């Protein structure tokens, strides 16, 4: 039996592995998302920016690494990665990490007015290393993770007025993404190593990340439980090696919470997972080995919309951002051409949900100094 057939049999045979619709009250059990038609139709010929989009959508370049952002005096950072949007009066802010090493990482922000014009650009985090992904909080901060052994999570101010704060209570490990669950008042965290854990941080006081309990997901006899990590500092024993029976995930990447479910990706096996926090179960929402003619490979950053669509960016593959619908259909939403030496990241919607932001980390040059940050506008779905 090949791996695809074996995994499909495992999915059918185990309730813990069966994927479900993306509603908090699933309408029906289903296999992991299958290839199908996009709700936006097929991709059209690449535009002037080299991006293939559905009918009615357009793209624009917002910033290029090592170059001054138009209309500002700020030089955009190299190797743009994870990002998120924040409301700013009648406008909004897009924050973007910088996955540079040796203390050259950090994060920057672009500020937009109500019409979408850039009105400012500035640094919100400096002197850190390999800031890959992160997550937005309900109290208006950006959590930026260092993807390195004993890396920290930093809490930053998208408005650039307050100094960034290191949050050691949230653990020292190869931090990737964070997703806030306001219902259970916890923050889920992914770890980007091949034998990583899936964590959650329980703050002592909600809205204050200076103190709390770091837990990791454990599986025993098919049952899941959250277990306290004895030493969040991760030294001398790594956090992922402190709890016996910890459920292992192969290369944790993006993380996104909605309506009782935390979706997260693992690049080592090209999967999108769905952790149902209400029932404390986990499912495979997408697996390229369980999907015919799988369009999504190199899964990375993930975000979603109020109608239930998930958008997953590729690190590799054919440089696509794919959409996974609540009907468990996966299809390409856009494709970036001429940039095979790069990866797509930083997917985020503005507060109104009608503009999508993302970056090509190394652009057309294949170098961290060639990063490009884009905006896509068009008729995004508001109903399904």
C-alpha positions in Angstrom: 0.0 0.0 0.0 1.5 3.4 -1.0 1.5 6.4 1.4 -1.5 8.0 -0.2 -3.6 4.9 0.2 -2.3 4.2 3.7 -3.1 7.7 4.8 -6.6 7.7 3.3 -7.3 4.4 5.1 -6.0 5.9 8.3 -8.3 8.9 7.8 -11.3 6.7 7.3 -10.5 4.5 10.2 -9.8 7.1 12.9 -12.3 9.8 14.0 -9.3 11.9 15.2 -8.0 12.2 11.7 -11.2 12.9 9.8 -11.4 16.4 8.5 -14.5 18.4 8.9 -16.1 21.5 7.4 -14.8 24.8 8.7 -17.9 25.7 10.7 -17.7 25.5 14.5 -20.8 23.2 14.2 -19.8 20.9 11.2 -22.6 20.2 8.8 -21.0 17.0 7.7 -17.8 15.0 7.9 -15.6 15.1 4.8 -12.3 14.0 3.6 -9.5 16.6 3.5 -10.1 19.3 0.9 -10.1 18.1 -2.6 -9.2 19.9 -5.9 -12.0 21.7 -7.5 -13.1 24.9 -9.2 -12.2 28.2 -7.5 -15.1 30.3 -6.4 -13.4 33.1 -8.4 -12.9 31.1 -11.6 -9.6 30.3 -13.4 -6.4 32.4 -13.4 -5.9 34.8 -16.3 -2.7 35.8 -18.1 -0.1 37.4 -15.8 -0.5 41.2 -15.3 2.3 43.8 -15.5 3.5 42.7 -12.1 3.8 39.1 -13.2 0.8 37.9 -11.2 -1.9 35.7 -12.5 -5.3 36.6 -11.0 -9.0 35.8 -11.5 -11.2 38.0 -13.6 -11.9 41.3 -11.8 -8.8 41.4 -9.6 -5.8 43.7 -9.9 -2.4 43.9 -8.2 0.0 46.7 -7.2 3.5 46.8 -5.8 3.6 48.5 -2.4 7.3 48.2 -1.4 10.6 46.7 -2.5 13.3 45.6 -0.1 16.3 48.0 0.2 14.3 50.7 -1.6 12.5 53.7 -0.2 8.7 53.2 0.0 7.0 55.7 -2.4 5.8 58.8 -0.7 7.8 58.2 2.5 11.5 58.4 3.6 11.5 54.8 4.9 13.6 52.0 3.3 11.6 48.7 3.2 13.2 45.8 5.0 14.8 42.7 3.3 13.2 39.2 3.4 9.6 40.3 4.2 7.7 37.4 5.8 4.6 37.1 8.1 2.2 40.0 8.3 -1.2 41.2 9.5 -3.5 44.3 9.3 -4.8 46.6 12.0 -7.5 49.2 11.9 -6.3 52.8 12.1 -9.3 55.2 12.3 -10.7 55.3 8.8 -7.5 53.6 7.4 -5.4 50.6 8.4 -1.8 49.4 9.0 -0.1 46.4 7.4 2.8 45.0 9.5 5.5 42.8 8.0 8.3 40.7 9.6 11.9 40.6 8.3 13.4 37.1 8.2 17.0 38.3 8.4 19.7 36.7 10.6 22.2 37.9 13.1 20.2 40.6 14.7 19.2 42.2 11.3 15.6 41.0 11.5 12.6 42.8 13.0 9.4 44.2 11.6 8.1 47.2 9.7 4.7 48.8 9.0 2.9 50.5 6.1 0.1 52.9 7.0 -2.9 53.5 4.6 -5.6 56.1 4.5 -9.3 55.3 3.8 -8.7 55.2 0.0 -5.8 52.8 0.3 -3.0 55.3 -0.4 0.2 54.8 1.6 0.6 57.6 4.1 3.6 56.3 6.1 6.2 53.6 6.6 8.3 52.9 9.7 10.1 50.3 11.8 8.3 48.7 14.8 11.0 46.1 15.8 14.8 46.0 15.4 17.8 44.0 16.5 16.1 40.6 16.4 16.8 37.4 14.4 14.8 35.6 11.7 11.4 37.1 12.4 9.3 34.7 10.4 5.6 34.8 11.2 3.5 35.8 14.2 0.0 36.9 14.9 -2.3 39.8 15.8 -3.9 40.2 19.2 -7.4 41.6 20.0 -5.8 44.4 22.0 -4.0 45.7 18.8 -0.5 44.4 19.0 1.6 42.2 16.7 3.3 39.1 18.0 6.6 38.6 16.1 8.4 35.3 16.4 12.1 34.5 16.0 12.6 31.3 14.0 15.8 30.2 15.7 16.7 27.8 18.5 15.8 29.6 21.8 14.1 32.3 19.8 11.7 34.7 21.6 8.3 36.0 20.8 8.1 39.8 20.8 5.0 41.9 21.3 5.1 45.0 19.1 3.1 48.2 18.5 1.8 48.5 14.9 1.5 52.2 15.4 5.3 52.4 16.2 4.8 54.6 19.3 5.5 52.0 22.0 8.7 50.0 22.3 8.6 46.3 21.5 8.6 43.9 24.5 10.2 40.5 24.7 7.8 37.8 26.1 9.9 35.0 27.6 7.0 33.4 29.4 5.7 32.4 26.0 8.7 30.0 25.6 12.0 30.0 23.9 12.0 27.8 20.8 11.9 28.1 17.0 8.8 30.4 16.9 6.8 30.6 13.8 3.2 31.7 14.0 0.7 32.7 16.8 -3.1 32.8 16.8 -5.2 34.2 19.6 -8.2 32.3 20.8 -10.3 34.9 22.7 -12.9 32.4 23.6 -10.6 30.3 25.8 -8.2 33.2 26.4 -5.1 31.4 25.1 -2.6 31.9 22.3 -1.7 29.0 20.0 1.9 28.8 18.8 3.6 26.7 16.1 7.2 25.5 16.1 9.3 25.3 12.9 11.3 22.1 13.3 10.7 18.7 11.9 9.8 17.2 15.4 8.1 20.3 16.7 5.2 20.8 19.1 1.9 22.6 18.9 1.7 24.9 21.9 -0.7 27.2 23.7 0.1 30.0 26.2 -2.4 30.7 28.9 -1.8 34.3 30.3 -2.2 34.8 34.0 -4.2 38.0 33.1 -5.9 38.2 29.7 -4.3 41.0 27.6 -1.0 40.8 29.5 1.6 38.4 28.1 4.2 39.0 30.7 3.2 36.0 32.8 1.3 32.7 32.3 1.6 29.0 31.5 3.1 27.5 28.4 1.5 24.2 27.4 2.1 21.7 24.6 -0.4 19.3 23.0 0.0 15.6 24.0 -1.6 12.6 22.5 -2.2 9.4 24.5 -4.4 6.5 23.3 -5.9 8.8 20.7 -6.9 11.4 23.3 -5.5 14.9 23.3 -4.5 16.9 26.4 -2.7 20.1 27.1 0.3 19.6 29.4 2.4 22.3 31.1 6.0 22.7 29.7 8.1 22.6 32.9 10.8 24.9 31.6 9.6 27.4 29.0 13.2 28.8 28.8 14.1 25.7 26.8 17.7 25.4 28.2 19.3 23.0 28.6 16.4 20.9 27.4 14.4 22.1 24.4 10.7 22.7 25.1 9.7 20.0 22.6 11.6 17.4 24.6 10.3 18.1 28.0 6.8 16.4 27.8 6.5 12.7 27.2 4.0 11.8 24.5 4.0 15.2 22.9 2.2 15.1 19.6 4.8 15.8 16.9 4.2 18.1 14.0 6.6 18.3 11.0 7.6 21.9 10.5 4.9 24.1 12.0 4.2 27.2 9.9 1.2 29.5 9.7 -1.6 29.6 12.3 -5.1 31.1 12.1 -8.0 31.0 14.6 -11.7 31.3 13.8 -14.9 30.3 15.5 -13.5 27.6 17.8 -11.0 26.2 15.4 -7.3 26.9 15.0 -6.0 26.1 11.5 -2.2 25.6 11.2 0.1 24.3 8.5 3.1 21.9 8.5 5.5 22.2 5.7 7.2 18.8 6.2 4.2 16.9 5.1 2.2 19.6 3.3 -0.8 19.6 5.6 -3.3 22.0 6.9 -4.5 21.0 10.4 -7.7 21.9 12.1 -7.6 21.9 15.9 -11.2 22.0 17.2 -10.8 23.7 20.6 -14.5 23.2 21.5 -14.2 19.4 21.3 -10.4 19.1 21.8 -10.0 17.1 18.6 -7.7 17.5 15.6 -8.3 16.9 12.0 -6.5 17.0 8.6 -8.1 19.8 6.6 -5.7 19.4 3.7 -3.0 16.9 2.7 -1.4 16.9 -0.7 -1.2 13.1 -0.4 -4.9 12.8 0.1 -5.9 15.3 -2.6 -6.0 14.4 -6.3 -3.9 16.7 -8.5 -3.1 18.6 -5.4 -2.6 22.3 -6.3 -1.1 23.3 -2.9 2.5 22.4 -2.0 5.0 24.0 0.4 2.3 25.2 2.7 3.3 28.3 4.7 1.4 31.4 6.0 -2.3 31.1 6.4 -5.2 33.5 6.9 -9.0 33.5 6.4 -12.1 35.5 5.8 -15.4 35.9 7.6 -17.2 33.7 5.0 -15.0 30.8 6.0 -12.4 30.8 3.1 -8.8 30.0 4.0 -5.9 31.4 2.0 -2.6 29.5 2.2 0.6 30.8 0.7 3.3 28.5 -0.8 6.9 28.3 0.1 8.0 26.7 -3.2 5.5 24.9 -5.3 4.5 27.1 -8.3 4.3 30.2 -6.2 0.6 30.3 -5.6 -1.8 31.4 -2.9 -4.5 28.8 -2.8 -8.0 29.1 -1.4 -9.7 26.4 0.7 -13.4 26.8 0.8 -15.9 25.7 3.6 -17.1 23.1 1.1 -13.6 21.5 1.3 -12.5 22.6 -2.2 -8.9 23.7 -2.7 -7.9 25.8 -5.8 -5.4 28.4 -6.8 -6.4 32.0 -6.1 -3.3 33.7 -7.6 0.1 32.7 -9.0 3.3 34.8 -9.1 5.4 34.1 -12.3 9.1 34.6 -12.9 10.0 34.2 -9.2 10.8 30.5 -8.7 13.6 31.3 -6.3 11.3 33.0 -3.8 8.4 32.1 -1.5 5.1 33.7 -0.8 4.2 34.9 2.7 2.6 37.6 4.9 -1.0 36.9 3.6 -3.5 39.3 5.4 -6.7 41.1 4.6 -7.4 44.7 5.5 -10.2 45.2 8.1 -12.8 45.6 5.4 -11.8 42.3 3.7 -11.5 43.8 0.2 -7.7 44.0 -0.1 -5.2 41.2 0.3 -1.6 41.8 1.2 1.3 39.4 0.8 5.0 39.4 0.0 7.4 37.5 -2.3 10.3 37.1 0.1 13.1 37.1 -2.5 11.3 38.5 -5.5 12.8 38.1 -9.0 16.4 38.1 -7.8 16.2 35.1 -5.5 18.0 37.2 -2.8 16.6 38.6 0.5 17.3 42.1 -0.8 14.9 41.5 -3.7 11.7 41.1 -1.6 8.5 42.6 -2.9 5.3 43.4 -1.0 2.0 43.4 -2.9 -1.7 44.4 -2.6 -4.5 42.6 -4.5 -7.9 44.2 -4.8 -11.1 42.8 -6.3 -14.5 41.2 -5.6 -13.6 39.0 -2.6 -16.5 36.9 -1.4 -18.7 38.3 1.3 -21.3 35.4 1.1 -21.1 31.7 0.2 
